[in-house]
Amino acid sequence: MKGLIVAAGQGTRLRDVAPLKPLAPLQGKPLIAHVMHSGLAAGLDGFVVVTGYQSERLEAYLDAFAKAEGIQVTAVFNPRWSERNGLSVAAAGPALDETFVLMMSDHLFDPEIVRSLVASGLWGAETVLAVDRRLGNPLVDLDDVTRVQTGPGGAIRRIGKGLEPYDAFDTGLFLASQGLVRAIRDDVARGGGGSISEGMQALADRGAALTFDVGDRFWLDVDDPSAFGQAEEALAAPPAAAVAAGSGRRLAGHGAGQ
């Protein structure tokens, strides 16, 4: 199965760390390389990466990564990269199979999340979102995280930033289908912004969006210098001590297959 990585934005909140967020150096390799290596450890066999801001620089790195790893990495340029993130998913649609794993270029994660998500399957839904139900997770930025309200059977009722009430966090990891691509395109056609959350809400409104609980597994949105520092600490932790304080999370870089 292929992984789709959204990597088109400017990443202005991390500009003090690196001029191009996907290539921000983290423990000796670019941030996006950590994402791809975790995807490979989870069993993915290649990637479609949507580029935009400084696309030539990022695509040069992706070519080198693909050759070094002996895998296929297809770059898709999103001319509307400065707009909502769902437009990157829509742009990648023709390069994707019917089912794929959607990931963000700045989210670190335990590979076991993706492995278990894929193994669980879609269960009749069009997209399944991996969620964190630990509402006290100290690594989550409450002002920035996308929140999720769920119903019976883990169905998504509502999704969005600043949502109240909520009972889960969006981890940025999805087992998705072309149904999500179509939902985003339909949202744009109706005059919507075309964000991933808007596409997911459209699926939820017709009962086609479910959730998968990540349990105590590690994930981290590396979106600003503070989160970048947390990522450095997590990846520097020795495997035997790879537990986040008080939560039992396995740290990125020490998951299965790493």
N, C-alpha and C positions, 0 to 999 in steps of 0.2 A: 504494500500500500504506500502511496505517496503522501508526503507532507506538504501542505501549503503554508508558506511563511509570509506574513505581511511585513514588509520592510521598506515602505515607500516614504514615510513621513520624515520631517526634519529633526525630530527629537530635540527640540529647543531646550527642554528642561535639563538635558544632560550635556548641553553644549560646553559647559566648563570642564567636562571630563574628556570629551572628544568631539571633533567637528562633524562626525558622522556616527550616529549612535550604534548601528549594527556592527561597526568596526571598532567600537570602544575596547581597548585592551583590558582584559579581565583575567588575571592569573596566567598571563603569558599567551593568550589567544583571544581573538575578537569575540565579542558577545554573541554574535550570530553563530559562530562556530560551536559554542557551548550548546546552543539550541539544536543545531544539526546533529552534533554528536549524541545528545540525549535522544533525539529522534531515531538515530541509527541504533542506539542501544535498546530502544523500545521495539525494534523490528521493522521500522520503515526502510524502504529500499531506494529512496530518492526524494527529491524536493522540487517544488515549483516555488520560486521566490519572486514576489512582486516588488519591483524597484520603482523609484521616483526621484527623490532628492539625491543629487550626486550619483545618479544611476551608473554612469560609466565606471566610477571608482569601485562601487560595490560589485558590479558585474564582473570586473576584472578579478576581484577576490574570489567570487563564486566559481569562476572558471578554474582558478588555481586549486580551490578546495575540491572541486569535482575530480580533477586529475589526480590529486594526492590521495583521495579516498577511493578512487575507482568507481564512482557512482554517477548517476545522471542528476544534474542540477539545471533546471530550465529557468531562465530569467524572463519575466514578463514585465514590460514597462507600463506603468499606469500614468497616462498623461494628466490625469486629474488627481495626482498624488497629494496635493495640498488640501483636498477636501476630505470627506468622511472615509473612514477605514474600510467600510463595506464596498466602496468602489474598487478597491484593490482585489477583493474577492470576486467581484463581478468581472473584472478585467482578466482574471486568471481562469475563468470558467472553461473556455475552449481547450485549455491545456490540462484539464483535470479529468480523472475518471469519475464514475458515478458516485463513488464514496472516497473520502480522503480525510486526513487529519489536518485541521486548521490550527496553526500556532502563531504566536506573535514573536517578532525578532528580538524582543527585549524581555521575554519571560523565561526564567530558569525553572526547571522542574525535574522531579524524580522520574526517570524513564518508566518506572512501574505504573505511573498514572496513565500514560498513553498505552502501554501494553495492556493494562486491564480494561481501559476504555474501549480499545479495539476488540478485545476478546468478548466483551459484553454485548457488542453489536448495537444496532439502531432500535431494536425492539419495536418495530413498526413506525417509529418516528422518522422525520426527515433530517433531524440533527439532534445530537445529544451533547450537552455542555457539561464539562467537568466542573463541579462546584465545591467550594470549601464551606462547610457548615460551622466551622469554628469561628464564631462571631467575635471572639476575643483574640484572634490571631495577631500578635504584635507586629508581624511583618506586613500587615495590610494597611495601606493608606486610605483611611475612611473618606477623605475628601476627594479621592481620585478613583477608587475602585468601582467597578460596575456591580450593582447589587441585584439580587435575584429573589423573587417571591415565588415559592413553589406550592403546589397543591397535592392532592392524593396521587400516590404512585410516582412522585418526583416530577410531575408535569410542571412546566414553567407557566406561571400565571402572568407575571410581569417581570421586566428586566430593564435596567437603566441606572444611570448615575443619580445619586441623591434620592433613590427610591425609598419610600416608607409605606408600610412596614416591609421588612425583608427578613429572610431566614438563611441566606447563603450568599457567597461571593463568587463572581465569575473569575475563573482562573486563567482565561484566555486559551484554553485547550478544548477543542471540539472534535467529535466524530461527526463529520458533516457530509452532506450529499449535494447533488446539483439542485435539490430543492431549496437550499439556502441561497444559492446563486440566483435562482429565479425569484425568490422572495425579495432579495435586495434590489434586483432590477425592477420588479413590480413596484417597490416602494418609491424608487426614483421616478418611475413613470407616473405615479400618483402625486408627485410633487414633494415627496419626502426627501430627507437628507441622504439616505442610502448608507447609514451606518450598519455595522454588524448587528448591533443591538436592535435596530429597527427591523432588520430582516428577521431576527430571532423572535421579536414580538409578533410579527406577522405569522410566523409558524406557530407560535404559542396560541394565538387567537383561534387557530383551527385545530388545536390539539396535536400538533406535529413536532413539538419540542419537549424533550425530556432532559433530566439531569442525571449525572453520575457523581456520587460522593467520593472525593479523593481521600477521605479518612484523615489519618495523621501524616500524610505524605507532604513533602516539601514542595513549595512553589514560591516564586518571588517575581513581582513586576519590577524590573530594574528601570525606573522611569526618571529618577533624579539622583543627585549626588548622594543623598542619604541612603537610598536603596542600593546604589552602587557600592557604598561602603559595606552594607549588610551582605551583599553578594560576595565581596572579597573575603569577608570573615567566614562566610559559609563554605566557600570553596577552599579556604586555607585550613579548615578544620581537619584533623587526621580522621581517617575512616572509623577508628574505634571510638572516637568522640563526636561523631557526626550526628549530634542531636541538638536541636535548637532549644534554648533555655525554657524549661518548664512545659514543653509541648509534645515532646516525643517525635518531632519531625525528622525524617532522614534528609540530609542536606544534599543539594545538587552537587553532582560530581562524584557522589558515593552511592548512587542508586545501582540497581541491578545492571550488570553489563558495563559499568563504567570502569 
